[in-house]
Amino acid sequence: MSIKNARIASIIKKNVSEILQNDITKKDVGFVTITDVEVTNDLSFAKIYVTFLDKPEHHKTHMEALESVKGLVRSKLAGTLSTRKCPQLIFVYDN
C-alpha cells in the first residue's frame, strides 16, 4: 500500500468511526469498533474491518444493520474527504 493510500485509509477509519458513533441512530448497529481499513489503488473500494463488543450471536444482526446504513455513512464520508470520489464501503467482520 502506498503512503497516499495508507493516509486516506487512516482518514476513512477516523471519519467512519465518528460517523457511526455520532450520526447513526439505529440501535441494531450496537457498539462497533473499526479495526482496519484497506483501500484499493484507484480509491474505488474501501474494506472496513469491524468488530463488536457484544455477544457473538448478535454479530449477524449488527452486520445487517451496518449494511442497511452503508449509504448514509458513505454520503456523510464524502463530505469529509477531499478526494474526487468517495469509495464504495465494504464492511467485513474481523474476528
Accessible surface in RSA format (square Angstrom, percent):
REM  Atomic radii and reference values for relative SASA: ProtOr
REM  Chains: A
REM  Algorithm: Lee & Richards
REM  Probe-radius: 1.40
REM  Slices: 20
REM RES _ NUM      All-atoms   Total-Side   Main-Chain    Non-polar    All polar
REM                ABS   REL    ABS   REL    ABS   REL    ABS   REL    ABS   REL
RES MET A   1   136.94  70.9  52.07  34.5  84.87 202.1  57.69  49.0  79.25 105.0
RES SER A   2    62.29  52.6  47.83  63.8  14.46  33.3  52.77 112.4   9.52  13.3
RES ILE A   3   149.77  85.2 144.35 107.5   5.42  13.1 146.55 105.5   3.22   8.7
RES LYS A   4   113.50  55.4 110.28  67.7   3.22   7.7  60.48  54.4  53.02  56.5
RES ASN A   5     6.24   4.3   6.24   6.0   0.00   0.0   0.00   0.0   6.24   6.0
RES ALA A   6    47.68  43.8  40.88  63.1   6.80  15.5  42.15  59.4   5.53  14.7
RES ARG A   7   138.90  58.3 133.18  67.9   5.73  13.6  57.38  78.4  81.53  49.4
RES ILE A   8    10.56   6.0  10.52   7.8   0.04   0.1  10.56   7.6   0.00   0.0
RES ALA A   9     7.54   6.9   7.05  10.9   0.48   1.1   7.34  10.3   0.19   0.5
RES SER A  10    63.65  53.8  54.11  72.2   9.53  22.0  45.01  95.8  18.64  26.1
RES ILE A  11    69.66  39.6  68.16  50.8   1.49   3.6  69.66  50.2   0.00   0.0
RES ILE A  12     0.00   0.0   0.00   0.0   0.00   0.0   0.00   0.0   0.00   0.0
RES LYS A  13    77.38  37.7  77.28  47.4   0.09   0.2  38.13  34.3  39.25  41.8
RES LYS A  14   122.71  59.9 116.73  71.6   5.98  14.2  91.76  82.6  30.95  33.0
RES ASN A  15    16.30  11.2  15.42  14.9   0.88   2.1   1.64   4.0  14.65  14.2
RES VAL A  16     0.00   0.0   0.00   0.0   0.00   0.0   0.00   0.0   0.00   0.0
RES SER A  17    44.72  37.8  39.54  52.8   5.17  11.9  28.29  60.2  16.43  23.0
RES GLU A  18    74.51  42.8  73.56  55.7   0.95   2.3  25.78  49.9  48.73  39.8
RES ILE A  19    10.31   5.9   9.60   7.1   0.71   1.7  10.29   7.4   0.01   0.0
RES LEU A  20    14.06   7.8   2.47   1.8  11.59  29.1   2.59   1.8  11.47  30.9
RES GLN A  21   146.50  81.9 114.20  83.5  32.29  76.9  38.05  81.0 108.45  82.3
RES ASN A  22   106.91  73.7  73.76  71.3  33.16  79.8  24.08  58.0  82.83  80.1
RES ASP A  23    61.80  43.3  44.17  44.0  17.63  41.7   6.91  16.3  54.89  54.7
RES ILE A  24    20.97  11.9   2.62   2.0  18.35  44.2   3.05   2.2  17.92  48.6
RES THR A  25   123.53  87.9 100.50 101.9  23.03  54.9  75.08 100.8  48.45  73.2
RES LYS A  26    87.60  42.7  71.90  44.1  15.69  37.4  48.19  43.4  39.41  42.0
RES LYS A  27   187.12  91.3 164.40 100.9  22.71  54.1 116.17 104.6  70.94  75.6
RES ASP A  28    67.60  47.4  64.64  64.3   2.97   7.0   4.50  10.6  63.10  62.9
RES VAL A  29     5.26   3.5   5.26   4.8   0.00   0.0   5.26   4.6   0.00   0.0
RES GLY A  30    38.26  47.2   0.00   N/A  38.26  47.2  21.10  57.9  17.16  38.4
RES PHE A  31   137.06  68.6 125.11  77.5  11.94  31.1 128.52  77.9   8.54  24.4
RES VAL A  32    25.40  16.7   6.94   6.3  18.46  44.5   6.94   6.0  18.46  50.1
RES THR A  33    54.53  38.8  50.99  51.7   3.54   8.4  48.18  64.7   6.36   9.6
RES ILE A  34    13.36   7.6   1.96   1.5  11.40  27.5   1.96   1.4  11.40  30.9
RES THR A  35    53.59  38.1  32.06  32.5  21.53  51.3  37.11  49.8  16.48  24.9
RES ASP A  36    66.58  46.6  66.58  66.3   0.00   0.0  15.34  36.1  51.23  51.1
RES VAL A  37     5.96   3.9   0.81   0.7   5.15  12.4   0.81   0.7   5.15  14.0
RES GLU A  38    75.28  43.2  72.79  55.1   2.49   5.9  17.74  34.3  57.54  47.0
RES VAL A  39    10.92   7.2   0.00   0.0  10.92  26.3   1.06   0.9   9.86  26.8
RES THR A  40    59.47  42.3  51.76  52.5   7.72  18.4  59.28  79.6   0.19   0.3
RES ASN A  41   132.52  91.4 108.38 104.7  24.14  58.1  31.78  76.5 100.74  97.4
RES ASP A  42    87.99  61.6  71.95  71.6  16.04  37.9  45.13 106.2  42.87  42.7
RES LEU A  43    18.93  10.5  18.93  13.5   0.00   0.0  18.93  13.3   0.00   0.0
RES SER A  44    26.03  22.0  22.58  30.1   3.45   7.9  20.68  44.0   5.35   7.5
RES PHE A  45    93.99  47.0  93.72  58.0   0.27   0.7  93.82  56.9   0.16   0.5
RES ALA A  46     0.02   0.0   0.00   0.0   0.02   0.0   0.02   0.0   0.00   0.0
RES LYS A  47    87.84  42.9  87.25  53.5   0.59   1.4  36.49  32.8  51.35  54.7
RES ILE A  48     0.00   0.0   0.00   0.0   0.00   0.0   0.00   0.0   0.00   0.0
RES TYR A  49    44.22  20.6  44.22  25.2   0.00   0.0  28.38  21.3  15.84  19.5
RES VAL A  50     0.00   0.0   0.00   0.0   0.00   0.0   0.00   0.0   0.00   0.0
RES THR A  51    33.15  23.6  33.15  33.6   0.00   0.0  18.06  24.3  15.09  22.8
RES PHE A  52     9.20   4.6   0.46   0.3   8.74  22.7   0.46   0.3   8.74  25.0
RES LEU A  53   126.56  70.5  98.11  70.2  28.45  71.5 104.04  73.1  22.51  60.6
RES ASP A  54    68.85  48.2  43.63  43.4  25.22  59.6  18.16  42.7  50.68  50.5
RES LYS A  55   125.52  61.2 122.18  75.0   3.34   8.0  67.99  61.2  57.53  61.3
RES PRO A  56   103.76  75.6  91.37  83.3  12.39  45.1  91.67  75.7  12.09  75.1
RES GLU A  57   123.67  71.0  92.15  69.7  31.52  75.0  61.48 118.9  62.19  50.8
RES HIS A  58    78.01  42.6  77.83  54.1   0.18   0.5  43.65  45.0  34.36  40.0
RES HIS A  59    24.12  13.2  23.94  16.6   0.18   0.5  20.46  21.1   3.66   4.3
RES LYS A  60   150.16  73.3 142.37  87.4   7.79  18.5  90.99  81.9  59.17  63.0
RES THR A  61    64.06  45.6  62.90  63.8   1.16   2.8  35.93  48.3  28.13  42.5
RES HIS A  62    13.93   7.6  13.93   9.7   0.00   0.0  13.50  13.9   0.44   0.5
RES MET A  63    34.86  18.1  34.80  23.0   0.06   0.1  34.86  29.6   0.00   0.0
RES GLU A  64   100.48  57.7  91.59  69.3   8.89  21.2  45.61  88.2  54.86  44.8
RES ALA A  65     4.49   4.1   1.07   1.6   3.42   7.8   3.91   5.5   0.58   1.5
RES LEU A  66     0.00   0.0   0.00   0.0   0.00   0.0   0.00   0.0   0.00   0.0
RES GLU A  67    77.00  44.2  63.78  48.3  13.22  31.5  41.54  80.3  35.46  29.0
RES SER A  68    71.40  60.3  30.67  40.9  40.73  93.8  42.42  90.3  28.98  40.6
RES VAL A  69    16.81  11.1  14.63  13.2   2.19   5.3  16.81  14.6   0.00   0.0
RES LYS A  70    55.40  27.0  55.40  34.0   0.00   0.0  26.14  23.5  29.26  31.2
RES GLY A  71    52.16  64.3   0.00   N/A  52.16  64.3  40.49 111.1  11.67  26.1
RES LEU A  72    83.51  46.5  74.18  53.1   9.33  23.4  78.18  54.9   5.33  14.4
RES VAL A  73     0.00   0.0   0.00   0.0   0.00   0.0   0.00   0.0   0.00   0.0
RES ARG A  74    75.78  31.8  75.78  38.6   0.00   0.0  17.44  23.8  58.34  35.4
RES SER A  75    69.79  59.0  51.10  68.2  18.69  43.1  48.52 103.3  21.27  29.8
RES LYS A  76    82.58  40.3  71.87  44.1  10.71  25.5  28.63  25.8  53.95  57.5
RES LEU A  77     0.00   0.0   0.00   0.0   0.00   0.0   0.00   0.0   0.00   0.0
RES ALA A  78    48.43  44.5  32.42  50.0  16.01  36.4  33.62  47.4  14.81  39.2
RES GLY A  79    71.55  88.2   0.00   N/A  71.55  88.2  38.27 105.0  33.28  74.5
RES THR A  80    78.03  55.5  46.36  47.0  31.67  75.5  52.86  71.0  25.17  38.0
RES LEU A  81    21.94  12.2   6.36   4.5  15.58  39.2   7.65   5.4  14.29  38.5
RES SER A  82   120.99 102.2  79.53 106.1  41.46  95.5  55.05 117.2  65.94  92.4
RES THR A  83    45.20  32.2  21.20  21.5  24.01  57.2  26.54  35.6  18.66  28.2
RES ARG A  84   242.69 101.9 197.67 100.8  45.02 107.2  85.52 116.9 157.17  95.3
RES LYS A  85   104.33  50.9  97.53  59.8   6.81  16.2  71.95  64.8  32.39  34.5
RES CYS A  86    16.63  12.6   7.63   8.5   9.00  21.2   7.98  20.2   8.65   9.3
RES PRO A  87     2.66   1.9   2.44   2.2   0.22   0.8   2.66   2.2   0.00   0.0
RES GLN A  88    82.53  46.2  82.53  60.3   0.00   0.0  21.49  45.7  61.04  46.3
RES LEU A  89     2.57   1.4   0.00   0.0   2.57   6.5   0.00   0.0   2.57   6.9
RES ILE A  90    64.77  36.9  64.65  48.2   0.12   0.3  64.77  46.6   0.00   0.0
RES PHE A  91    10.42   5.2   0.00   0.0  10.42  27.1   0.00   0.0  10.42  29.8
RES VAL A  92    45.44  29.9  42.54  38.5   2.90   7.0  45.44  39.5   0.00   0.0
RES TYR A  93    78.21  36.5  59.59  33.9  18.63  48.5  44.93  33.8  33.28  41.0
RES ASP A  94    56.21  39.4  49.70  49.5   6.51  15.4   4.02   9.5  52.19  52.1
RES ASN A  95   164.61 113.5 102.93  99.5  61.68 148.5  36.83  88.7 127.78 123.5
END  Absolute sums over single chains surface
CHAIN  1 A     5908.4       4766.7       1141.7       3273.2       2635.3
END  Absolute sums over all chains
TOTAL          5908.4       4766.7       1141.7       3273.2       2635.3
